[in-house]
Amino acid sequence: MHASHVVHRSAPKIVTTFQPLPTLSLSPSFNTSYASRQRTPRRHVMGIAGVLVLHGLLLWAIQSGLARKVVKITENTVEALLLSDNLPKPPPPPPAPKTPPPPTPAPAAPAPVVPSTTAPVINVPVAPATPAPAPSTAPPAPPAPTAPPVKTAAVIQPGATCAKPDYPSASRRLEEEGTVTLRFLIGTDGRVLQAEIEKTSGYPRLDDAARNALAKCQFRPGTVDGKPEQSWASIRYAWRLE
């Protein structure tokens, strides 16, 4: 509901205020000029006529209502001012709506890749035809390995007369004992060609007695693939007191 404002108009009042006229003091110069004007009656008549005309115009304006119009205009102005003071202040204008920024367009989705129905062409390199290998000549078979020769060692002939070495008397008296190793070179006929002491018994008398006696023995010569060959033979002889 809007509040209504009632304005009571009152009839304009015209107040006439009379103020005392100021006291005029006439200077000698003014008196002189006035006296000079009095001497010119034409100017005096014209001044009086002008004053009368002004009064007549003022009277006509009052009678014709010109003064009422001026008062009415003043009254309307006062009324308008009173109305404008009593009217409620208009509400402030609503804030301008914020214009939302234009939406950023979403990036366009990439077009789906449609698999091609055409089978890809695969270039298969063709290997050059390999010429058939020439028949190679088989290398000759290696010769059969030669069988190692069959060897037999020389030994004392079984049943041969071979005297037993005599125990030296000095060694028996001194009770000398020991084992001597002898080495004999046997010829193809079985005889001893050379005799050597390979390992001593510790007593030279015992070593010499064994070598001299066994060198007279008959040996069966060593063979290679059944053929007699000259070879070395070793014999051990032990000296023991009984």
Residue pairs with C-beta under 8 A, 6 or more apart in sequence:
2 88
3 88
5 83
5 86
5 87
7 79
7 82
7 83
9 75
9 79
12 71
12 72
12 74
12 75
14 67
14 71
26 34
37 43
37 44
38 44
61 67
149 224
149 225
150 223
150 224
150 225
150 226
151 222
151 223
151 224
151 229
152 222
152 223
153 222
153 231
153 233
154 184
154 186
154 190
154 219
154 220
154 221
154 222
154 231
154 232
154 233
155 219
155 220
155 233
156 162
156 217
156 218
156 219
156 220
156 235
157 190
157 217
157 218
157 219
157 220
160 217
160 218
161 218
162 214
162 216
162 217
162 218
163 213
163 216
164 213
165 209
165 210
165 212
165 213
165 214
165 237
166 209
166 213
167 209
167 239
167 241
168 176
168 205
168 206
168 209
170 205
171 203
171 205
171 206
171 209
171 239
172 241
175 241
176 202
176 203
176 205
176 206
176 239
177 201
177 206
177 239
177 240
177 241
178 200
178 201
178 202
178 203
178 206
178 238
178 239
179 201
179 236
179 237
179 238
179 239
180 197
180 199
180 200
180 201
180 206
180 207
180 210
180 211
180 236
180 237
180 239
181 197
181 198
181 199
181 234
181 235
181 236
182 195
182 196
182 197
182 198
182 210
182 211
182 214
182 234
182 235
182 236
182 237
183 195
183 196
183 197
183 198
183 232
183 233
183 234
184 192
184 193
184 194
184 195
184 196
184 214
184 215
184 219
184 232
184 233
184 234
184 235
185 192
185 193
185 194
185 195
185 230
185 231
185 232
186 192
186 193
186 219
186 221
186 222
186 230
186 231
186 232
186 233
187 193
187 221
187 230
188 221
188 228
188 229
188 230
189 221
189 228
190 218
190 219
190 220
190 221
191 218
191 219
192 215
192 216
192 217
192 219
193 230
195 211
195 214
195 215
197 207
197 211
198 234
200 207
201 207
201 210
201 239
203 239
206 239
210 237
210 239
214 235
214 237
219 233
221 228
221 229
221 230
221 231
222 228
222 229
222 230
222 231
222 233
223 229
